[in-house]
């Protein structure tokens, strides 16, 4: 819709799936949205309001309480803040068009060209992480969103997994163990963390699905990793996680957007081997410091 178009509440409900009662509650009780008003007091919503509603939904889908969302939104830079005319924005649009068309060859070509020009950390920062944020917003209630997700996530796992596999054959030493710590069928940020670590010279072992909690220490015993990274992109039971990690004495990196949701519980977790990080880039920097490879 045009950037200056204003929508009535019924149209916003149709676009986002959030009913009018909930929209009014988000406005009155939590100050999450501030629509404009007509002379008769009817609410009118801008494109920015609609995008904010979609951002609210993404946090709620990760397990955040509605009372937490405002502070989470204010603490998280929006991908939409990047300059619209930048080369990165243009490349993201090309990738999104290829994903919408399920055009694997085109998607592969665009990303391969970028990988040939930029280091992995730069691509993660300026292209892939903003792309994931853009897609997550677009997939809120959109028709065929599930199909796009299956296509893109399958391709991304294969793409990054292949590069990690080849890197592992060139690297020696104890691995970094990365584990999906949520119940997500696919966690793209887990794989981005693994790819960044692999490109930085760390052999990696990825568990794409969380093992039973009381068996995680068994995996650590068998694999003898030098560090463990748990990716948490949805709310988790921190007390249970604390019990499951009680006997894991190697450095433990808890990484993901759910770290912000559990901020206070993690601050009370007194374990000097635990590091709470909000992004794959932050995880890489922490790994480099812990290993003595900090640039």
VODRENTOR-238835 format. One line per 10 residues: number of its first residue (from 1); for each residue x, y, z of C-alpha. Coordinates in nm, 2 decimals, padded with zeros to 4 digits. Layout:
<atoms>
NUM) X:Y:Z; ...
</atoms>
This chain:
<atoms>
1) 00.00:00.00:00.00; 00.12:00.36:-00.05; 00.34:00.49:00.24; 00.09:00.76:00.33; -00.22:00.53:00.32; -00.42:00.51:00.64; -00.62:00.20:00.72; -00.93:00.15:00.94; -00.90:-00.11:01.22; -01.10:-00.37:01.03
11) -00.85:-00.37:00.74; -00.56:-00.40:00.98; -00.73:-00.70:01.14; -00.76:-00.85:00.79; -00.39:-00.79:00.71; -00.24:-00.90:01.04; -00.50:-01.14:01.19; -00.50:-00.94:01.52; -00.86:-00.87:01.63; -00.97:-00.51:01.71
21) -01.01:-00.59:02.08; -00.65:-00.69:02.10; -00.53:-00.40:01.90; -00.71:-00.16:02.14; -00.56:-00.34:02.44; -00.21:-00.31:02.30; -00.27:00.06:02.26; -00.44:00.14:02.59; -00.27:-00.09:02.83; 00.08:-00.12:02.68
31) 00.13:00.17:02.45; 00.26:-00.06:02.17; 00.08:00.12:01.89; -00.03:00.48:01.85; -00.27:00.51:01.56; -00.41:00.83:01.43; -00.77:00.94:01.49; -01.04:01.08:01.28; -01.25:01.38:01.39; -01.50:01.13:01.53
41) -01.23:00.93:01.72; -01.20:00.63:01.48; -00.86:00.47:01.47; -00.65:00.49:01.14; -00.33:00.29:01.11; -00.03:00.37:00.90; 00.21:00.13:00.72; 00.45:00.18:01.00; 00.18:00.08:01.25; 00.11:-00.24:01.05
51) 00.48:-00.32:01.04; 00.51:-00.27:01.42; 00.21:-00.50:01.47; 00.40:-00.77:01.27; 00.71:-00.71:01.49; 00.49:-00.75:01.80; 00.36:-01.08:01.66; 00.72:-01.21:01.60; 00.81:-01.15:01.97; 00.49:-01.31:02.09
61) 00.56:-01.61:01.87; 00.90:-01.64:02.03; 00.73:-01.68:02.37; 00.77:-01.32:02.50; 00.49:-01.19:02.73; 00.30:-00.89:02.59; 00.42:-00.69:02.89; 00.78:-00.74:02.77; 00.73:-00.65:02.41; 00.77:-00.27:02.42
71) 01.11:-00.29:02.58; 01.21:-00.56:02.35; 01.11:-00.36:02.04; 01.29:-00.05:02.17; 01.61:-00.25:02.24; 01.61:-00.42:01.89; 01.71:-00.22:01.59; 01.47:-00.26:01.30; 01.59:-00.41:00.97; 01.38:-00.14:00.81
81) 01.62:00.13:00.93; 01.88:00.04:00.67; 01.89:00.29:00.37; 01.64:00.18:00.11; 01.88:00.27:-00.17; 02.18:00.08:-00.03; 02.34:-00.21:-00.22; 02.26:-00.44:00.07; 01.89:-00.35:00.05; 01.89:-00.41:-00.32
91) 02.05:-00.75:-00.28; 01.80:-00.84:00.00; 01.52:-00.76:-00.24; 01.66:-00.98:-00.51; 01.69:-01.27:-00.26; 01.33:-01.22:-00.14; 01.21:-01.22:-00.50; 01.39:-01.54:-00.56; 01.25:-01.70:-00.24; 00.89:-01.59:-00.34
101) 00.94:-01.75:-00.68; 01.09:-02.07:-00.53; 01.38:-02.00:-00.77; 01.67:-02.20:-00.63; 01.91:-02.13:-00.91; 01.86:-01.76:-00.89; 01.89:-01.76:-00.51; 02.21:-01.96:-00.53; 02.36:-01.73:-00.79; 02.28:-01.41:-00.59
111) 02.43:-01.55:-00.27; 02.73:-01.71:-00.43; 02.82:-01.37:-00.59; 02.80:-01.21:-00.25; 03.00:-01.48:-00.08; 03.28:-01.43:-00.34; 03.30:-01.06:-00.25; 03.25:-01.03:00.13; 03.36:-01.22:00.44; 03.11:-01.43:00.62
121) 03.08:-01.20:00.92; 03.00:-00.90:00.69; 02.74:-01.10:00.50; 02.58:-01.21:00.82; 02.57:-00.85:00.96; 02.45:-00.67:00.65; 02.27:-00.93:00.44; 02.16:-01.25:00.60; 02.04:-01.14:00.94; 01.84:-00.84:00.80
131) 01.70:-01.08:00.54; 01.58:-01.32:00.81; 01.41:-01.03:00.99; 01.25:-00.91:00.66; 01.12:-01.26:00.59; 00.98:-01.31:00.94; 00.78:-01.00:00.91; 00.66:-01.09:00.56; 00.56:-01.44:00.67; 00.32:-01.31:00.94
141) -00.02:-01.44:00.81; 00.08:-01.42:00.44; -00.07:-01.67:00.20; 00.20:-01.93:00.10; 00.43:-01.82:00.38; 00.47:-02.18:00.49; 00.57:-02.29:00.14; 00.83:-02.01:00.13; 00.97:-02.11:00.47; 01.00:-02.47:00.37
151) 01.18:-02.38:00.05; 01.42:-02.13:00.20; 01.50:-02.31:00.52; 01.57:-02.64:00.33; 01.79:-02.45:00.09; 01.97:-02.26:00.36; 02.04:-02.58:00.57; 02.19:-02.75:00.26; 02.39:-02.44:00.16; 02.55:-02.38:00.49
161) 02.58:-02.74:00.59; 02.78:-02.82:00.27; 03.03:-02.54:00.34; 03.06:-02.65:00.71; 03.12:-03.01:00.60; 03.40:-02.91:00.37; 03.56:-02.68:00.63; 03.55:-02.95:00.89; 03.76:-03.18:00.67; 04.03:-02.91:00.67
171) 04.03:-02.85:01.04; 04.15:-03.04:01.34; 04.11:-03.03:01.72; 03.82:-03.04:01.96; 03.49:-02.92:01.80; 03.25:-02.65:01.90; 02.92:-02.82:01.97; 02.61:-02.62:01.85; 02.27:-02.73:01.96; 01.92:-02.62:01.87
181) 01.79:-02.53:02.22; 01.43:-02.45:02.12; 01.15:-02.67:01.97; 01.19:-02.50:01.63; 01.19:-02.74:01.33; 01.47:-02.53:01.19; 01.67:-02.25:01.35; 01.85:-02.04:01.08; 02.05:-01.85:01.34; 02.19:-02.17:01.47
191) 02.32:-02.25:01.13; 02.45:-01.90:01.08; 02.64:-01.93:01.41; 02.79:-02.26:01.29; 02.88:-02.11:00.95; 03.05:-01.81:01.11; 03.25:-02.03:01.35; 03.35:-02.27:01.08; 03.47:-01.98:00.86; 03.67:-01.85:01.15
201) 03.86:-02.18:01.17; 03.66:-02.37:01.44; 03.56:-02.73:01.36; 03.19:-02.76:01.44; 02.93:-03.03:01.53; 02.57:-02.92:01.48; 02.27:-03.08:01.65; 01.98:-02.96:01.45; 01.72:-03.08:01.70; 01.75:-03.06:02.08
211) 01.85:-03.39:02.25; 01.66:-03.49:02.56; 01.77:-03.24:02.83; 01.93:-03.49:03.06; 02.13:-03.64:02.77; 02.31:-03.32:02.67; 02.59:-03.38:02.92; 02.63:-03.73:02.77; 02.68:-03.58:02.43; 02.94:-03.35:02.57
221) 03.12:-03.65:02.73; 03.13:-03.84:02.40; 03.23:-03.55:02.17; 03.46:-03.37:02.41; 03.39:-03.02:02.26; 03.58:-02.72:02.39; 03.27:-02.51:02.41; 02.89:-02.55:02.38; 02.66:-02.31:02.20; 02.29:-02.34:02.26
231) 02.07:-02.14:02.01; 01.75:-02.02:02.17; 01.52:-01.84:01.93; 01.21:-01.91:02.14; 01.13:-01.89:02.51; 01.26:-02.18:02.71; 01.24:-02.31:03.06; 01.54:-02.15:03.22; 01.52:-02.35:03.54; 01.52:-02.68:03.35
241) 01.80:-02.56:03.12; 02.01:-02.47:03.43; 01.96:-02.82:03.57; 02.05:-02.98:03.23; 02.37:-02.78:03.21; 02.47:-02.82:03.58; 02.74:-03.08:03.50; 02.87:-02.92:03.18; 03.19:-02.75:03.28; 03.31:-02.62:02.94
251) 03.22:-02.26:02.83; 02.84:-02.24:02.75; 02.71:-01.98:02.51; 02.34:-01.91:02.52; 02.27:-01.73:02.19; 01.95:-01.60:02.03; 01.67:-01.35:02.05; 01.51:-01.53:02.34; 01.81:-01.42:02.55; 01.64:-01.08:02.57
261) 01.32:-01.25:02.69; 01.50:-01.42:02.98; 01.73:-01.13:03.06; 01.65:-01.11:03.44; 01.66:-01.49:03.49; 02.00:-01.51:03.32; 02.14:-01.23:03.52; 02.06:-01.43:03.83; 02.23:-01.74:03.69; 02.56:-01.75:03.87
271) 02.79:-01.95:03.64; 03.12:-01.80:03.52; 03.12:-02.03:03.22; 02.79:-01.91:03.09; 02.77:-01.63:02.83; 02.44:-01.48:02.71; 02.45:-01.34:02.36; 02.19:-01.20:02.13; 02.32:-01.28:01.78; 02.55:-01.51:01.58
281) 02.80:-01.22:01.54; 02.82:-01.17:01.92; 02.87:-01.54:01.96; 03.16:-01.55:01.72; 03.33:-01.26:01.90; 03.29:-01.44:02.23; 03.43:-01.77:02.08; 03.73:-01.58:01.95; 03.80:-01.42:02.29; 03.76:-01.76:02.47
291) 03.99:-01.93:02.23; 04.25:-01.65:02.22; 04.19:-01.59:01.85; 04.03:-01.24:01.90; 04.12:-01.02:01.60
</atoms>
